[in-house]
Amino acid sequence: MLSRLPLKTNKIFALRHGQSRANVAGIICSDPSIATTAEFGLSETGRIQAIQAGHAVADVLYNDPEIEGLCIISSDFARAYETAEAVRNVYQTTPHPIEGSNRRDNLPPLYKGQVIVDIRLRERCFGDFDMQSDGNYPFVWDDDAKDSSHTLHQVESVDSVKSRAVAVVNEYDALLQDHMIILVAHGDVLQILQTAFLQMDGRLHRSLEHLETAKLRRMDIST
């Protein structure tokens, strides 16, 4: 579980990657040797979505003067990293209009001035279903609902995914203060992580609202 309840003074957000070429093709892509290549990066629609996500991030920061910095942490899979880089580029290069008395004058700095890559945010390994139809996801999720430790069909367990994703949150929450921390990753990884924030059984991750591509979601602690 998360080591501090509630978190320090950081605000954690999930950002699923934009639409990928694998999404368009309707296939599951979780093998690092394949998913880290540009061939399995963002589709054109996904690139547009990622830019829009960058503006959404900037809007959050302009309207929250209590946030003193931004940290973007990304999976190394191409679809996630390309999304994170698009967000970074928009954040660092695009002027944003300042409207309203509650908006800050300047955006806070980006931690280390770059996207932080962390393989602990990689997509869940889907084992025997990798590079197969995404119609196989429900079979995995049905097994998840029965047992969060299962590794049927060589699939990575929910417990394993939760452990590695929670470790990222704990590490950066301890390191930073008053930051907006964005985790750019994958649907299962982020929804499983959200069960930790909500102190829910990991088996229930599919009961949460589906996280759409390139959508920013605040990860709030349930006490």
GIPENOR-V273553 format. One record per residue. N is the residue number from 1. SS is DSSP state (A for helix, B for strand, O for the rest). OMEGA is omega as a letter, one per 30 degrees, with the letter a starting at -180 (* if undefined). Layout:
BEGIN
n:N ss:SS omega:OMEGA
n:N ss:SS omega:OMEGA
END
This chain:
BEGIN
n:1 ss:O omega:l
n:2 ss:O omega:a
n:3 ss:O omega:l
n:4 ss:O omega:l
n:5 ss:O omega:f
n:6 ss:O omega:l
n:7 ss:O omega:a
n:8 ss:O omega:l
n:9 ss:O omega:l
n:10 ss:O omega:l
n:11 ss:B omega:a
n:12 ss:B omega:l
n:13 ss:B omega:l
n:14 ss:B omega:l
n:15 ss:B omega:l
n:16 ss:B omega:l
n:17 ss:O omega:l
n:18 ss:O omega:l
n:19 ss:O omega:a
n:20 ss:B omega:l
n:21 ss:A omega:l
n:22 ss:A omega:l
n:23 ss:A omega:a
n:24 ss:A omega:a
n:25 ss:A omega:l
n:26 ss:O omega:l
n:27 ss:B omega:l
n:28 ss:O omega:a
n:29 ss:O omega:a
n:30 ss:O omega:l
n:31 ss:O omega:a
n:32 ss:A omega:a
n:33 ss:A omega:l
n:34 ss:A omega:a
n:35 ss:A omega:l
n:36 ss:O omega:a
n:37 ss:O omega:a
n:38 ss:A omega:l
n:39 ss:A omega:a
n:40 ss:A omega:l
n:41 ss:O omega:a
n:42 ss:B omega:l
n:43 ss:O omega:l
n:44 ss:A omega:l
n:45 ss:A omega:l
n:46 ss:A omega:l
n:47 ss:A omega:l
n:48 ss:A omega:l
n:49 ss:A omega:a
n:50 ss:A omega:l
n:51 ss:A omega:l
n:52 ss:A omega:l
n:53 ss:A omega:l
n:54 ss:A omega:l
n:55 ss:A omega:l
n:56 ss:A omega:l
n:57 ss:A omega:l
n:58 ss:A omega:l
n:59 ss:A omega:l
n:60 ss:A omega:a
n:61 ss:A omega:l
n:62 ss:A omega:a
n:63 ss:O omega:l
n:64 ss:O omega:a
n:65 ss:O omega:l
n:66 ss:O omega:l
n:67 ss:O omega:a
n:68 ss:O omega:l
n:69 ss:B omega:l
n:70 ss:B omega:l
n:71 ss:B omega:l
n:72 ss:B omega:l
n:73 ss:B omega:a
n:74 ss:B omega:l
n:75 ss:O omega:l
n:76 ss:O omega:l
n:77 ss:O omega:a
n:78 ss:A omega:a
n:79 ss:A omega:l
n:80 ss:A omega:a
n:81 ss:A omega:l
n:82 ss:A omega:l
n:83 ss:A omega:a
n:84 ss:A omega:l
n:85 ss:A omega:l
n:86 ss:A omega:l
n:87 ss:A omega:l
n:88 ss:A omega:a
n:89 ss:A omega:l
n:90 ss:A omega:a
n:91 ss:A omega:a
n:92 ss:A omega:a
n:93 ss:A omega:a
n:94 ss:O omega:l
n:95 ss:O omega:l
n:96 ss:O omega:l
n:97 ss:O omega:l
n:98 ss:O omega:a
n:99 ss:O omega:l
n:100 ss:O omega:a
n:101 ss:O omega:a
n:102 ss:O omega:a
n:103 ss:O omega:l
n:104 ss:O omega:a
n:105 ss:O omega:a
n:106 ss:O omega:l
n:107 ss:O omega:l
n:108 ss:O omega:a
n:109 ss:B omega:l
n:110 ss:B omega:a
n:111 ss:A omega:a
n:112 ss:A omega:l
n:113 ss:A omega:a
n:114 ss:O omega:l
n:115 ss:O omega:l
n:116 ss:B omega:l
n:117 ss:B omega:a
n:118 ss:O omega:a
n:119 ss:A omega:l
n:120 ss:A omega:l
n:121 ss:A omega:l
n:122 ss:O omega:l
n:123 ss:O omega:l
n:124 ss:O omega:l
n:125 ss:O omega:a
n:126 ss:O omega:l
n:127 ss:A omega:a
n:128 ss:A omega:a
n:129 ss:A omega:a
n:130 ss:O omega:a
n:131 ss:O omega:l
n:132 ss:O omega:a
n:133 ss:B omega:l
n:134 ss:A omega:l
n:135 ss:A omega:l
n:136 ss:A omega:l
n:137 ss:A omega:a
n:138 ss:A omega:l
n:139 ss:A omega:l
n:140 ss:A omega:a
n:141 ss:A omega:l
n:142 ss:A omega:l
n:143 ss:A omega:l
n:144 ss:A omega:a
n:145 ss:A omega:l
n:146 ss:A omega:a
n:147 ss:O omega:a
n:148 ss:O omega:l
n:149 ss:O omega:a
n:150 ss:O omega:l
n:151 ss:O omega:l
n:152 ss:A omega:a
n:153 ss:A omega:l
n:154 ss:A omega:l
n:155 ss:O omega:l
n:156 ss:O omega:a
n:157 ss:O omega:l
n:158 ss:A omega:a
n:159 ss:A omega:l
n:160 ss:A omega:l
n:161 ss:A omega:a
n:162 ss:A omega:a
n:163 ss:A omega:a
n:164 ss:A omega:l
n:165 ss:A omega:l
n:166 ss:A omega:l
n:167 ss:A omega:l
n:168 ss:A omega:a
n:169 ss:A omega:a
n:170 ss:A omega:a
n:171 ss:A omega:a
n:172 ss:A omega:l
n:173 ss:A omega:l
n:174 ss:A omega:a
n:175 ss:A omega:a
n:176 ss:O omega:l
n:177 ss:O omega:l
n:178 ss:O omega:l
n:179 ss:B omega:l
n:180 ss:B omega:a
n:181 ss:B omega:a
n:182 ss:B omega:l
n:183 ss:B omega:a
n:184 ss:B omega:a
n:185 ss:B omega:a
n:186 ss:O omega:a
n:187 ss:A omega:a
n:188 ss:A omega:a
n:189 ss:A omega:a
n:190 ss:A omega:l
n:191 ss:A omega:l
n:192 ss:A omega:l
n:193 ss:A omega:a
n:194 ss:A omega:l
n:195 ss:A omega:l
n:196 ss:A omega:l
n:197 ss:A omega:a
n:198 ss:O omega:a
n:199 ss:O omega:l
n:200 ss:O omega:l
n:201 ss:O omega:a
n:202 ss:A omega:l
n:203 ss:A omega:a
n:204 ss:A omega:a
n:205 ss:A omega:a
n:206 ss:A omega:l
n:207 ss:A omega:l
n:208 ss:O omega:l
n:209 ss:O omega:a
n:210 ss:O omega:l
n:211 ss:O omega:a
n:212 ss:O omega:l
n:213 ss:O omega:l
n:214 ss:O omega:l
n:215 ss:O omega:a
n:216 ss:B omega:a
n:217 ss:B omega:l
n:218 ss:B omega:l
n:219 ss:O omega:a
n:220 ss:O omega:l
n:221 ss:O omega:l
n:222 ss:O omega:a
n:223 ss:O omega:*
END
